[in-house]
Amino acid sequence: MTFKKAFFIVFLPFAIAFILSCLFRTMNAVLVPTLLHLTQATPSELGLLNATYFLAYALFQIPLGTLLDNYGARKIQSVLFIIGGLGLLLSGVTNHIGVIAIGHALLGIGMSGGLMAAFKMIVQWFPSEKIPILNGIMMTFGGIGILLSATPTEYLVSHYGWKVLNISFGIFAICVAALIYLVVPETKVATEKSSLSKQLKALSEIFKSKYFWSIALITTSVLPSFMAIHGLWIENWLQTVSNAPQSKIDVYLVIMAIAMTISLLSTGYIARVANHFKIPLENILAFLVVIYIAIELVLITAQSNYDWIWWVLLSLISQIFNLSYAVLTQHFQKTHSGRANTALNVVVFSSVFVIQYLIGLIVTASNHYFDLATSYKVSFMLPVLIQAFCLGVFFRLKKELTV
């Protein structure tokens, strides 16, 4: 099959799926007021409710990697998107916090293959030298989903309500599942049938790899904290700390989404430049962690009406860390690429669950002693501490790997 034909009938259906995956993952940033009105939840309860998505997403990563390596991206992605669609339908027919949490969990499982299945598809259908560029293009499609999760999603929920929004999205997800299954051809490239014990052994070898943990730690230092905050707490920060009106918050969220899209688009270029100058990508990411921490400290300690500018800069930096997936894909053999990347996802999305929930707990607890704005500042020190720790361990592992 020619590159052009593969791009249209293989790459694009998975790109549409990834758009939806990013849309569903980030849309709670604008759905927080609706969720609060529906459930009357406290910050800690809201954090736990939204975190069920990330917990389910993370827990499914280990079997996901094995499933992708055994059966390929086409079949697995189709089934998962049906599960995700059912989760959206369930959330749409209730206002009970427990049922919505179950719907979020099903959605998390359903979207758990959004990126990993796309990466596996690229490995199966395209030459290895094209992987970083195509990964970058795929991530850019994800930026479209992030853009759709801002003003367009808020418009839909404000005009048509929670029920219509979720049911419509659920039906759309099931339609995408059908598109992938019916349009994308089957292939046996980069699939490997093996016993369960062999699969678990391969996965354990990945987790034992110091190289894997050097990449995982540098990624986990930034990507999970940004996802946790942007996915739920950013609107609350802009309201309580920045004192921004809702009309400006909507604009800020769109600008952040654009910045994230630009960042995703830049990953392919950054990979090419790093390769040209023989600079390890993990060194670039480590430098960006330092910049990221500095910006966070400015946000926490300085009071300004221009906080949104710092948030835009964080948005620009955060998505560059998706380069880690391409790094792991090139390091591990093709038949283990799914397991390597999903192992990274286990670490990343488990961290999102923990950080998002802990921020809610810290806000609720510290609000007994401080005003709400100060409570958010206190809670946002958590990502800074995690990043400093991960950066220190990264440099230690890096030193051990070069000895």
Secondary structure, DSSP 8 states (H G I E B T S, - for coil): --HHHHIIIIIHHHHHHHHHHHHHHHTHHHHHHHHHHHH---HHHHHHHHHHHHHHHHHTHHHHHHHHHHH-HHHHHHHHHHHHHHHHHHHHT---HHHHHHHHHHHHHHHTTTTHHHHHHHHHHS-GGGHHHHHHHHHHHHHHHHHHTTHHHHHHHHHHHHHHHHHHHHHHHHHHHHHHHHHS----TT-----HHHHHHHHHHHHH-HHHHHHHHHHHTTHHHHHHIIIIIHHHHHHHTS---HHHHHHHHHHHHHHHHHHHHHHHHHHHHHHHTT--HHHHHHHHHHHHHHHHHHHHH---TTHHHHHHHHHHHHGGGGHHHHHHHHHS-GGGHHHHHHHHHHHHHHHHHHHHHHHHHHHHHHTTTS-HHHHHHHHTHHHHHHHHHHHHHHHHHHHHHH-
